[in-house]
Amino acid sequence: MSNTALLERPATTAAIRTQPDPAPLATPSADLPAVRSPRGFALYVGLDEIKAAEAGVSLPLLVDALRRTLAELAPGAETHATVALAPHGSGGRDLDVVRLALQEPGAIARTKAAAEDDTVEEETGVTVDISRKRVLIDGESAAFTYKEFELLQYLVLREGRTIERSELVSALWQAQDDETPGERTIDVHVRRLRAKLGRYEDIVRTVRGIGYRFDRHADVVIRYGHGTPSPDRF
């Protein structure tokens, strides 16, 4: 067996009879929901050959141990084990790889949703992806520096509020930084940020004598990600 991302999937199916010859089930009425009952379970294990060897075991040994344990707990259970194979060096978590390789419905649904998100991102306009720390302009990734993205993100998360230059300096630069800008130097950073936004530069507004504000347009999409609400939204 090659050094690939391998996962074990012992799936058990058990049928328990309460009487020798049960009467045939009546056809459910159209007005009543069909009654469903558990018939088994699937266990996905994320572990490749190398990791198993480091623990002093092998995948076949683990499968055999699980089967023997199940035989002791439920002698009447039927089992079937299969191994998920993936190309050598496949990225991602082992468990995610095996769930997708074995066609687990939830994994397939998430993959499909991610593909649909990528399709949306290819449309025209600006996508500020807070969760992935990136900006897409007309479907192309913009070459923002770390500070430029942090500056835009700070304004985006405080949408509609004017942020003073002094607040931007204290929030985005630490006292120990080698090049802590003055309040007027913020204008230079904003000018560079706008240059990379191109025809969408006016999403970052200048409020004379105060600072800057992010104004959302119809062609701007903000992806906050899970657990990243704007601090000024109530």
FIKOLZA-1660 file (N, C-alpha, C; in steps of 0.1 Angstrom, whole numbers, plus 5000, padded with zeros to 4 digits):
% residues 234
   i   px   py   pz ch aa at
   1 5009 4988 5000  A  M  N
   1 5000 5000 5000  A  M CA
   1 5009 5012 5000  A  M  C
   2 5007 5022 4991  A  S  N
   2 5015 5034 4990  A  S CA
   2 5013 5044 5001  A  S  C
   3 5023 5053 5003  A  N  N
   3 5022 5063 5013  A  N CA
   3 5012 5074 5009  A  N  C
   4 4999 5071 5010  A  T  N
   4 4989 5080 5006  A  T CA
   4 4980 5084 5018  A  T  C
   5 4972 5094 5017  A  A  N
   5 4963 5097 5027  A  A CA
   5 4952 5087 5028  A  A  C
   6 4952 5078 5038  A  L  N
   6 4943 5067 5039  A  L CA
   6 4934 5068 5051  A  L  C
   7 4922 5065 5049  A  L  N
   7 4913 5065 5060  A  L CA
   7 4905 5053 5061  A  L  C
   8 4901 5049 5073  A  E  N
   8 4893 5037 5074  A  E CA
   8 4878 5041 5076  A  E  C
   9 4870 5034 5071  A  R  N
   9 4855 5036 5072  A  R CA
   9 4848 5024 5076  A  R  C
  10 4849 5019 5088  A  P  N
  10 4840 5008 5092  A  P CA
  10 4826 5012 5092  A  P  C
  11 4818 5006 5085  A  A  N
  11 4804 5009 5085  A  A CA
  11 4796 4997 5089  A  A  C
  12 4788 4998 5099  A  T  N
  12 4781 4987 5104  A  T CA
  12 4766 4988 5101  A  T  C
  13 4760 4977 5098  A  T  N
  13 4745 4976 5096  A  T CA
  13 4740 4965 5105  A  T  C
  14 4730 4968 5114  A  A  N
  14 4725 4958 5123  A  A CA
  14 4710 4958 5122  A  A  C
  15 4704 4947 5121  A  A  N
  15 4689 4946 5121  A  A CA
  15 4685 4938 5133  A  A  C
  16 4676 4943 5141  A  I  N
  16 4672 4937 5153  A  I CA
  16 4657 4933 5152  A  I  C
  17 4654 4920 5153  A  R  N
  17 4640 4915 5152  A  R CA
  17 4634 4913 5166  A  R  C
  18 4622 4918 5167  A  T  N
  18 4615 4917 5180  A  T CA
  18 4607 4904 5180  A  T  C
  19 4604 4898 5169  A  Q  N
  19 4596 4886 5168  A  Q CA
  19 4601 4878 5156  A  Q  C
  20 4599 4865 5156  A  P  N
  20 4605 4856 5146  A  P CA
  20 4600 4860 5132  A  P  C
  21 4587 4862 5130  A  D  N
  21 4581 4865 5117  A  D CA
  21 4572 4877 5118  A  D  C
  22 4578 4889 5118  A  P  N
  22 4570 4901 5119  A  P CA
  22 4560 4902 5108  A  P  C
  23 4549 4908 5111  A  A  N
  23 4539 4910 5101  A  A CA
  23 4544 4921 5091  A  A  C
  24 4540 4920 5078  A  P  N
  24 4544 4930 5068  A  P CA
  24 4540 4944 5073  A  P  C
  25 4548 4953 5070  A  L  N
  25 4545 4967 5074  A  L CA
  25 4534 4973 5065  A  L  C
  26 4525 4980 5071  A  A  N
  26 4515 4986 5063  A  A CA
  26 4520 4997 5055  A  A  C
  27 4515 5000 5043  A  T  N
  27 4519 5011 5035  A  T CA
  27 4515 5024 5042  A  T  C
  28 4525 5033 5045  A  P  N
  28 4522 5046 5052  A  P CA
  28 4511 5054 5045  A  P  C
  29 4503 5060 5053  A  S  N
  29 4493 5069 5047  A  S CA
  29 4499 5081 5041  A  S  C
  30 4494 5086 5030  A  A  N
  30 4499 5098 5024  A  A CA
  30 4499 5110 5034  A  A  C
  31 4490 5110 5044  A  D  N
  31 4489 5121 5053  A  D CA
  31 4498 5120 5065  A  D  C
  32 4505 5108 5066  A  L  N
  32 4514 5106 5077  A  L CA
  32 4529 5105 5072  A  L  C
  33 4538 5111 5079  A  P  N
  33 4552 5109 5075  A  P CA
  33 4557 5095 5077  A  P  C
  34 4566 5091 5068  A  A  N
  34 4572 5077 5069  A  A CA
  34 4580 5077 5082  A  A  C
  35 4579 5066 5089  A  V  N
  35 4587 5064 5101  A  V CA
  35 4601 5058 5097  A  V  C
  36 4611 5064 5102  A  R  N
  36 4625 5059 5099  A  R CA
  36 4632 5055 5112  A  R  C
  37 4640 5045 5111  A  S  N
  37 4647 5041 5123  A  S CA
  37 4662 5038 5119  A  S  C
  38 4671 5041 5128  A  P  N
  38 4685 5039 5125  A  P CA
  38 4688 5024 5122  A  P  C
  39 4697 5022 5112  A  R  N
  39 4700 5009 5108  A  R CA
  39 4715 5006 5109  A  R  C
  40 4723 5016 5113  A  G  N
  40 4737 5014 5114  A  G CA
  40 4744 5027 5115  A  G  C
  41 4757 5028 5113  A  F  N
  41 4765 5040 5113  A  F CA
  41 4777 5039 5105  A  F  C
  42 4783 5050 5102  A  A  N
  42 4796 5050 5095  A  A CA
  42 4806 5059 5103  A  A  C
  43 4818 5054 5105  A  L  N
  43 4828 5061 5112  A  L CA
  43 4840 5064 5103  A  L  C
  44 4843 5077 5102  A  Y  N
  44 4854 5081 5093  A  Y CA
  44 4866 5084 5102  A  Y  C
  45 4877 5078 5098  A  V  N
  45 4890 5080 5106  A  V CA
  45 4900 5086 5097  A  V  C
  46 4905 5098 5101  A  G  N
  46 4916 5104 5094  A  G CA
  46 4929 5101 5099  A  G  C
  47 4936 5092 5092  A  L  N
  47 4950 5087 5096  A  L CA
  47 4957 5081 5084  A  L  C
  48 4969 5086 5081  A  D  N
  48 4976 5079 5069  A  D CA
  48 4986 5069 5075  A  D  C
  49 4992 5062 5065  A  E  N
  49 5001 5051 5069  A  E CA
  49 5012 5055 5078  A  E  C
  50 5018 5067 5074  A  I  N
  50 5030 5072 5082  A  I CA
  50 5026 5075 5096  A  I  C
  51 5015 5082 5098  A  K  N
  51 5011 5085 5112  A  K CA
  51 5007 5073 5120  A  K  C
  52 5001 5063 5113  A  A  N
  52 4998 5051 5120  A  A CA
  52 5011 5044 5124  A  A  C
  53 5021 5043 5115  A  A  N
  53 5033 5037 5119  A  A CA
  53 5040 5043 5130  A  A  C
  54 5039 5057 5131  A  E  N
  54 5046 5064 5142  A  E CA
  54 5039 5060 5155  A  E  C
  55 5027 5057 5155  A  A  N
  55 5020 5053 5167  A  A CA
  55 5022 5038 5170  A  A  C
  56 5029 5031 5161  A  G  N
  56 5032 5017 5164  A  G CA
  56 5021 5007 5159  A  G  C
  57 5012 5012 5150  A  V  N
  57 5001 5004 5145  A  V CA
  57 5001 5005 5130  A  V  C
  58 4992 4997 5124  A  S  N
  58 4990 4998 5110  A  S CA
  58 4975 4999 5107  A  S  C
  59 4971 5004 5096  A  L  N
  59 4957 5005 5093  A  L CA
  59 4949 4992 5093  A  L  C
  60 4954 4981 5088  A  P  N
  60 4947 4969 5089  A  P CA
  60 4945 4964 5103  A  P  C
  61 4955 4967 5112  A  L  N
  61 4954 4964 5126  A  L CA
  61 4943 4971 5133  A  L  C
  62 4942 4984 5129  A  L  N
  62 4932 4992 5135  A  L CA
  62 4918 4988 5131  A  L  C
  63 4916 4984 5118  A  V  N
  63 4904 4979 5113  A  V CA
  63 4900 4966 5120  A  V  C
  64 4909 4958 5122  A  D  N
  64 4907 4945 5128  A  D CA
  64 4903 4947 5143  A  D  C
  65 4909 4956 5150  A  A  N
  65 4906 4959 5164  A  A CA
  65 4892 4965 5165  A  A  C
  66 4888 4973 5156  A  L  N
  66 4874 4979 5156  A  L CA
  66 4864 4968 5154  A  L  C
  67 4867 4959 5144  A  R  N
  67 4858 4948 5142  A  R CA
  67 4856 4938 5154  A  R  C
  68 4867 4935 5160  A  R  N
  68 4867 4927 5172  A  R CA
  68 4859 4933 5183  A  R  C
  69 4861 4946 5185  A  T  N
  69 4854 4953 5196  A  T CA
  69 4839 4953 5193  A  T  C
  70 4835 4955 5180  A  L  N
  70 4821 4955 5176  A  L CA
  70 4815 4941 5178  A  L  C
  71 4823 4931 5175  A  A  N
  71 4818 4917 5176  A  A CA
  71 4815 4914 5190  A  A  C
  72 4823 4919 5200  A  E  N
  72 4820 4917 5214  A  E CA
  72 4808 4925 5219  A  E  C
  73 4806 4937 5214  A  L  N
  73 4795 4945 5218  A  L CA
  73 4782 4942 5212  A  L  C
  74 4783 4938 5199  A  A  N
  74 4771 4935 5191  A  A CA
  74 4774 4924 5182  A  A  C
  75 4773 4911 5186  A  P  N
  75 4777 4899 5178  A  P CA
  75 4769 4898 5165  A  P  C
  76 4757 4904 5165  A  G  N
  76 4748 4902 5153  A  G CA
  76 4751 4913 5142  A  G  C
  77 4760 4922 5145  A  A  N
  77 4762 4933 5135  A  A CA
  77 4770 4929 5123  A  A  C
  78 4767 4934 5112  A  E  N
  78 4775 4932 5100  A  E CA
  78 4784 4944 5097  A  E  C
  79 4796 4941 5092  A  T  N
  79 4805 4952 5090  A  T CA
  79 4811 4952 5076  A  T  C
  80 4815 4964 5072  A  H  N
  80 4822 4965 5059  A  H CA
  80 4832 4976 5061  A  H  C
  81 4844 4974 5057  A  A  N
  81 4855 4984 5058  A  A CA
  81 4860 4987 5044  A  A  C
  82 4863 5000 5042  A  T  N
  82 4869 5004 5029  A  T CA
  82 4879 5014 5032  A  T  C
  83 4889 5015 5023  A  V  N
  83 4900 5025 5025  A  V CA
  83 4899 5036 5015  A  V  C
  84 4900 5048 5019  A  A  N
  84 4900 5059 5010  A  A CA
  84 4914 5062 5005  A  A  C
  85 4916 5062 4992  A  L  N
  85 4929 5065 4986  A  L CA
  85 4929 5079 4980  A  L  C
  86 4940 5086 4982  A  A  N
  86 4941 5099 4976  A  A CA
  86 4955 5100 4970  A  A  C
  87 4957 5109 4960  A  P  N
  87 4971 5111 4955  A  P CA
  87 4981 5115 4965  A  P  C
  88 4993 5110 4964  A  H  N
  88 5003 5113 4973  A  H CA
  88 5006 5128 4975  A  H  C
  89 5006 5132 4987  A  G  N
  89 5009 5146 4990  A  G CA
  89 4996 5155 4989  A  G  C
  90 4984 5149 4989  A  S  N
  90 4972 5157 4989  A  S CA
  90 4971 5166 5001  A  S  C
  91 4968 5178 4999  A  G  N
  91 4967 5188 5010  A  G CA
  91 4954 5186 5018  A  G  C
  92 4952 5194 5028  A  G  N
  92 4940 5194 5036  A  G CA
  92 4941 5184 5047  A  G  C
  93 4931 5184 5056  A  R  N
  93 4930 5175 5068  A  R CA
  93 4927 5161 5063  A  R  C
  94 4933 5151 5069  A  D  N
  94 4931 5137 5065  A  D CA
  94 4916 5134 5065  A  D  C
  95 4909 5138 5076  A  L  N
  95 4895 5135 5077  A  L CA
  95 4887 5141 5066  A  L  C
  96 4890 5153 5062  A  D  N
  96 4882 5159 5051  A  D CA
  96 4885 5152 5038  A  D  C
  97 4897 5148 5036  A  V  N
  97 4901 5141 5024  A  V CA
  97 4893 5128 5022  A  V  C
  98 4892 5120 5034  A  V  N
  98 4886 5107 5033  A  V CA
  98 4871 5109 5031  A  V  C
  99 4865 5119 5038  A  R  N
  99 4850 5121 5037  A  R CA
  99 4846 5124 5022  A  R  C
 100 4855 5132 5016  A  L  N
 100 4852 5135 5002  A  L CA
 100 4854 5123 4993  A  L  C
 101 4865 5116 4995  A  A  N
 101 4869 5104 4987  A  A CA
 101 4858 5093 4988  A  A  C
 102 4852 5092 5000  A  L  N
 102 4842 5082 5001  A  L CA
 102 4827 5087 4999  A  L  C
 103 4827 5099 4993  A  Q  N
 103 4814 5105 4989  A  Q CA
 103 4804 5107 5000  A  Q  C
 104 4810 5112 5011  A  E  N
 104 4801 5116 5023  A  E CA
 104 4793 5128 5019  A  E  C
 105 4779 5127 5020  A  P  N
 105 4771 5138 5015  A  P CA
 105 4774 5152 5020  A  P  C
 106 4778 5153 5033  A  G  N
 106 4781 5166 5038  A  G CA
 106 4793 5172 5032  A  G  C
 107 4804 5164 5030  A  A  N
 107 4816 5168 5023  A  A CA
 107 4813 5173 5009  A  A  C
 108 4805 5165 5002  A  I  N
 108 4802 5169 4988  A  I CA
 108 4795 5182 4988  A  I  C
 109 4785 5184 4997  A  A  N
 109 4778 5197 4997  A  A CA
 109 4787 5209 5000  A  A  C
 110 4796 5207 5009  A  R  N
 110 4805 5218 5012  A  R CA
 110 4815 5221 5000  A  R  C
 111 4819 5211 4993  A  T  N
 111 4827 5213 4982  A  T CA
 111 4820 5221 4971  A  T  C
 112 4807 5217 4969  A  K  N
 112 4799 5223 4959  A  K CA
 112 4796 5238 4963  A  K  C
 113 4794 5241 4976  A  A  N
 113 4792 5254 4980  A  A CA
 113 4804 5263 4978  A  A  C
 114 4816 5257 4981  A  A  N
 114 4828 5265 4979  A  A CA
 114 4830 5268 4964  A  A  C
 115 4827 5258 4955  A  A  N
 115 4828 5261 4941  A  A CA
 115 4819 5272 4936  A  A  C
 116 4807 5272 4942  A  E  N
 116 4797 5283 4939  A  E CA
 116 4802 5296 4943  A  E  C
 117 4809 5297 4955  A  D  N
 117 4814 5309 4960  A  D CA
 117 4825 5314 4951  A  D  C
 118 4834 5306 4946  A  D  N
 118 4844 5310 4937  A  D CA
 118 4838 5315 4924  A  D  C
 119 4827 5310 4919  A  T  N
 119 4820 5315 4907  A  T CA
 119 4815 5329 4910  A  T  C
 120 4810 5331 4921  A  V  N
 120 4805 5345 4925  A  V CA
 120 4816 5355 4925  A  V  C
 121 4828 5350 4930  A  E  N
 121 4839 5359 4931  A  E CA
 121 4845 5363 4918  A  E  C
 122 4842 5356 4907  A  E  N
 122 4847 5359 4894  A  E CA
 122 4839 5370 4887  A  E  C
 123 4829 5375 4893  A  E  N
 123 4821 5385 4887  A  E CA
 123 4828 5399 4889  A  E  C
 124 4823 5409 4882  A  T  N
 124 4830 5422 4883  A  T CA
 124 4827 5428 4897  A  T  C
 125 4835 5438 4900  A  G  N
 125 4833 5444 4913  A  G CA
 125 4845 5441 4923  A  G  C
 126 4843 5445 4935  A  V  N
 126 4853 5443 4945  A  V CA
 126 4848 5433 4956  A  V  C
 127 4856 5423 4959  A  T  N
 127 4853 5414 4970  A  T CA
 127 4863 5416 4980  A  T  C
 128 4859 5420 4992  A  V  N
 128 4869 5421 5004  A  V CA
 128 4866 5409 5012  A  V  C
 129 4875 5399 5012  A  D  N
 129 4873 5387 5019  A  D CA
 129 4881 5387 5032  A  D  C
 130 4873 5391 5043  A  I  N
 130 4880 5392 5056  A  I CA
 130 4885 5379 5061  A  I  C
 131 4877 5368 5059  A  S  N
 131 4881 5355 5064  A  S CA
 131 4894 5350 5058  A  S  C
 132 4896 5353 5045  A  R  N
 132 4908 5348 5038  A  R CA
 132 4919 5358 5036  A  R  C
 133 4916 5370 5041  A  K  N
 133 4926 5381 5040  A  K CA
 133 4931 5384 5026  A  K  C
 134 4921 5387 5017  A  R  N
 134 4924 5390 5004  A  R CA
 134 4913 5399 4998  A  R  C
 135 4917 5406 4987  A  V  N
 135 4908 5415 4979  A  V CA
 135 4908 5410 4965  A  V  C
 136 4896 5409 4959  A  L  N
 136 4895 5405 4945  A  L CA
 136 4889 5417 4938  A  L  C
 137 4895 5421 4927  A  I  N
 137 4890 5432 4919  A  I CA
 137 4887 5427 4905  A  I  C
 138 4874 5427 4901  A  D  N
 138 4869 5421 4889  A  D CA
 138 4874 5406 4887  A  D  C
 139 4874 5399 4898  A  G  N
 139 4877 5385 4898  A  G CA
 139 4892 5382 4899  A  G  C
 140 4901 5392 4899  A  E  N
 140 4915 5390 4900  A  E CA
 140 4920 5394 4914  A  E  C
 141 4929 5386 4920  A  S  N
 141 4934 5389 4933  A  S CA
 141 4943 5402 4932  A  S  C
 142 4941 5411 4941  A  A  N
 142 4948 5424 4941  A  A CA
 142 4961 5422 4950  A  A  C
 143 4972 5428 4946  A  A  N
 143 4985 5426 4954  A  A CA
 143 4986 5436 4965  A  A  C
 144 4977 5434 4975  A  F  N
 144 4978 5443 4987  A  F CA
 144 4989 5439 4996  A  F  C
 145 4996 5448 5002  A  T  N
 145 5005 5445 5013  A  T CA
 145 4997 5442 5025  A  T  C
 146 5004 5436 5035  A  Y  N
 146 4997 5433 5048  A  Y CA
 146 4991 5446 5054  A  Y  C
 147 4999 5457 5054  A  K  N
 147 4993 5469 5061  A  K CA
 147 4982 5475 5053  A  K  C
 148 4983 5474 5039  A  E  N
 148 4972 5479 5031  A  E CA
 148 4959 5472 5034  A  E  C
 149 4960 5458 5035  A  F  N
 149 4948 5451 5037  A  F CA
 149 4943 5454 5051  A  F  C
 150 4952 5455 5061  A  E  N
 150 4948 5458 5075  A  E CA
 150 4941 5472 5076  A  E  C
 151 4946 5481 5068  A  L  N
 151 4939 5495 5068  A  L CA
 151 4925 5494 5062  A  L  C
 152 4924 5487 5050  A  L  N
 152 4911 5485 5044  A  L CA
 152 4901 5478 5053  A  L  C
 153 4906 5467 5059  A  Q  N
 153 4898 5459 5068  A  Q CA
 153 4893 5467 5080  A  Q  C
 154 4902 5475 5085  A  Y  N
 154 4897 5484 5097  A  Y CA
 154 4886 5493 5093  A  Y  C
 155 4887 5499 5081  A  L  N
 155 4876 5507 5077  A  L CA
 155 4863 5500 5073  A  L  C
 156 4865 5488 5067  A  V  N
 156 4853 5480 5063  A  V CA
 156 4846 5475 5075  A  V  C
 157 4853 5471 5086  A  L  N
 157 4846 5466 5098  A  L CA
 157 4839 5477 5105  A  L  C
 158 4841 5489 5102  A  R  N
 158 4835 5501 5108  A  R CA
 158 4827 5509 5098  A  R  C
 159 4821 5501 5089  A  E  N
 159 4814 5507 5077  A  E CA
 159 4805 5518 5081  A  E  C
 160 4806 5530 5074  A  G  N
 160 4798 5541 5076  A  G CA
 160 4803 5551 5086  A  G  C
 161 4813 5547 5094  A  R  N
 161 4818 5556 5105  A  R CA
 161 4831 5562 5100  A  R  C
 162 4833 5575 5103  A  T  N
 162 4845 5582 5099  A  T CA
 162 4855 5579 5110  A  T  C
 163 4867 5574 5105  A  I  N
 163 4878 5570 5114  A  I CA
 163 4889 5581 5114  A  I  C
 164 4892 5586 5125  A  E  N
 164 4903 5597 5125  A  E CA
 164 4916 5590 5123  A  E  C
 165 4925 5599 5117  A  R  N
 165 4939 5594 5114  A  R CA
 165 4946 5589 5127  A  R  C
 166 4944 5596 5138  A  S  N
 166 4951 5592 5150  A  S CA
 166 4946 5578 5155  A  S  C
 167 4934 5574 5152  A  E  N
 167 4929 5561 5156  A  E CA
 167 4935 5551 5147  A  E  C
 168 4936 5554 5134  A  L  N
 168 4942 5544 5125  A  L CA
 168 4957 5541 5129  A  L  C
 169 4964 5552 5133  A  V  N
 169 4978 5550 5137  A  V CA
 169 4979 5541 5149  A  V  C
 170 4971 5544 5160  A  S  N
 170 4972 5537 5172  A  S CA
 170 4967 5522 5171  A  S  C
 171 4957 5520 5161  A  A  N
 171 4952 5507 5160  A  A CA
 171 4960 5498 5151  A  A  C
 172 4967 5503 5141  A  L  N
 172 4974 5495 5131  A  L CA
 172 4989 5495 5133  A  L  C
 173 4994 5503 5141  A  W  N
 173 5009 5504 5143  A  W CA
 173 5012 5503 5158  A  W  C
 174 5021 5494 5162  A  Q  N
 174 5025 5493 5176  A  Q CA
 174 5036 5502 5179  A  Q  C
 175 5038 5506 5191  A  A  N
 175 5048 5515 5196  A  A CA
 175 5062 5510 5192  A  A  C
 176 5064 5497 5192  A  Q  N
 176 5077 5492 5189  A  Q CA
 176 5080 5491 5174  A  Q  C
 177 5071 5494 5166  A  D  N
 177 5073 5493 5151  A  D CA
 177 5084 5503 5147  A  D  C
 178 5092 5498 5138  A  D  N
 178 5104 5507 5133  A  D CA
 178 5099 5519 5126  A  D  C
 179 5088 5518 5119  A  E  N
 179 5083 5529 5111  A  E CA
 179 5069 5533 5115  A  E  C
 180 5067 5538 5126  A  T  N
 180 5053 5542 5130  A  T CA
 180 5050 5555 5124  A  T  C
 181 5040 5556 5115  A  P  N
 181 5038 5568 5108  A  P CA
 181 5031 5579 5116  A  P  C
 182 5033 5591 5112  A  G  N
 182 5025 5602 5118  A  G CA
 182 5012 5603 5112  A  G  C
 183 5003 5611 5117  A  E  N
 183 4989 5611 5112  A  E CA
 183 4988 5615 5097  A  E  C
 184 4997 5624 5093  A  R  N
 184 4997 5628 5079  A  R CA
 184 5002 5617 5069  A  R  C
 185 5011 5608 5075  A  T  N
 185 5017 5597 5067  A  T CA
 185 5006 5587 5063  A  T  C
 186 4995 5587 5071  A  I  N
 186 4984 5578 5068  A  I CA
 186 4978 5581 5054  A  I  C
 187 4979 5594 5050  A  D  N
 187 4974 5598 5037  A  D CA
 187 4981 5591 5026  A  D  C
 188 4994 5589 5028  A  V  N
 188 5002 5582 5018  A  V CA
 188 4998 5567 5017  A  V  C
 189 4995 5561 5028  A  H  N
 189 4991 5547 5028  A  H CA
 189 4977 5546 5021  A  H  C
 190 4968 5555 5024  A  V  N
 190 4955 5555 5018  A  V CA
 190 4956 5557 5003  A  V  C
 191 4965 5566 4999  A  R  N
 191 4967 5569 4985  A  R CA
 191 4971 5557 4977  A  R  C
 192 4980 5549 4983  A  R  N
 192 4985 5537 4977  A  R CA
 192 4974 5526 4977  A  R  C
 193 4966 5526 4987  A  L  N
 193 4954 5517 4988  A  L CA
 193 4945 5520 4977  A  L  C
 194 4941 5532 4975  A  R  N
 194 4932 5536 4964  A  R CA
 194 4937 5533 4951  A  R  C
 195 4950 5535 4949  A  A  N
 195 4956 5532 4936  A  A CA
 195 4954 5517 4932  A  A  C
 196 4955 5508 4941  A  K  N
 196 4953 5494 4939  A  K CA
 196 4938 5491 4937  A  K  C
 197 4929 5499 4943  A  L  N
 197 4915 5497 4941  A  L CA
 197 4910 5501 4927  A  L  C
 198 4919 5509 4920  A  G  N
 198 4916 5513 4907  A  G CA
 198 4903 5521 4906  A  G  C
 199 4894 5517 4897  A  R  N
 199 4881 5524 4894  A  R CA
 199 4872 5523 4906  A  R  C
 200 4875 5515 4916  A  Y  N
 200 4867 5514 4928  A  Y CA
 200 4872 5522 4940  A  Y  C
 201 4882 5531 4937  A  E  N
 201 4889 5538 4948  A  E CA
 201 4880 5546 4957  A  E  C
 202 4868 5551 4952  A  D  N
 202 4860 5559 4960  A  D CA
 202 4852 5552 4971  A  D  C
 203 4854 5539 4972  A  I  N
 203 4848 5532 4984  A  I CA
 203 4855 5536 4997  A  I  C
 204 4867 5542 4995  A  V  N
 204 4874 5548 5007  A  V CA
 204 4873 5563 5006  A  V  C
 205 4864 5569 5014  A  R  N
 205 4861 5583 5013  A  R CA
 205 4870 5591 5022  A  R  C
 206 4874 5603 5018  A  T  N
 206 4881 5613 5026  A  T CA
 206 4871 5622 5033  A  T  C
 207 4872 5623 5046  A  V  N
 207 4863 5633 5053  A  V CA
 207 4873 5644 5058  A  V  C
 208 4872 5655 5051  A  R  N
 208 4881 5666 5053  A  R CA
 208 4883 5670 5068  A  R  C
 209 4895 5671 5072  A  G  N
 209 4898 5676 5085  A  G CA
 209 4896 5665 5096  A  G  C
 210 4891 5653 5092  A  I  N
 210 4889 5643 5102  A  I CA
 210 4896 5630 5099  A  I  C
 211 4893 5623 5088  A  G  N
 211 4899 5611 5085  A  G CA
 211 4893 5604 5073  A  G  C
 212 4890 5591 5074  A  Y  N
 212 4885 5583 5063  A  Y CA
 212 4873 5575 5067  A  Y  C
 213 4865 5571 5056  A  R  N
 213 4853 5563 5059  A  R CA
 213 4851 5553 5047  A  R  C
 214 4847 5541 5050  A  F  N
 214 4844 5531 5040  A  F CA
 214 4829 5532 5037  A  F  C
 215 4826 5534 5024  A  D  N
 215 4812 5535 5019  A  D CA
 215 4810 5523 5010  A  D  C
 216 4800 5515 5013  A  R  N
 216 4798 5503 5004  A  R CA
 216 4790 5507 4992  A  R  C
 217 4794 5501 4981  A  H  N
 217 4786 5503 4968  A  H CA
 217 4779 5490 4964  A  H  C
 218 4771 5491 4954  A  A  N
 218 4764 5479 4949  A  A CA
 218 4773 5469 4944  A  A  C
 219 4785 5473 4939  A  D  N
 219 4794 5464 4933  A  D CA
 219 4805 5460 4942  A  D  C
 220 4803 5461 4955  A  V  N
 220 4812 5457 4966  A  V CA
 220 4806 5446 4974  A  V  C
 221 4813 5435 4976  A  V  N
 221 4809 5424 4984  A  V CA
 221 4819 5422 4995  A  V  C
 222 4813 5421 5007  A  I  N
 222 4822 5419 5019  A  I CA
 222 4819 5405 5024  A  I  C
 223 4829 5397 5025  A  R  N
 223 4828 5383 5031  A  R CA
 223 4834 5383 5045  A  R  C
 224 4825 5384 5055  A  Y  N
 224 4830 5385 5069  A  Y CA
 224 4835 5372 5075  A  Y  C
 225 4830 5361 5070  A  G  N
 225 4834 5348 5076  A  G CA
 225 4826 5346 5088  A  G  C
 226 4828 5334 5094  A  H  N
 226 4820 5331 5107  A  H CA
 226 4826 5338 5119  A  H  C
 227 4818 5344 5127  A  G  N
 227 4823 5350 5139  A  G CA
 227 4830 5363 5137  A  G  C
 228 4828 5370 5126  A  T  N
 228 4835 5382 5124  A  T CA
 228 4826 5393 5120  A  T  C
 229 4817 5397 5130  A  P  N
 229 4808 5408 5127  A  P CA
 229 4815 5421 5128  A  P  C
 230 4809 5431 5122  A  S  N
 230 4814 5445 5123  A  S CA
 230 4813 5449 5138  A  S  C
 231 4823 5455 5144  A  P  N
 231 4822 5460 5158  A  P CA
 231 4813 5471 5160  A  P  C
 232 4808 5477 5149  A  D  N
 232 4799 5489 5150  A  D CA
 232 4785 5485 5146  A  D  C
 233 4782 5472 5144  A  R  N
 233 4769 5467 5141  A  R CA
 233 4762 5461 5153  A  R  C
 234 4750 5465 5156  A  F  N
 234 4743 5461 5168  A  F CA
 234 4730 5454 5164  A  F  C
% end
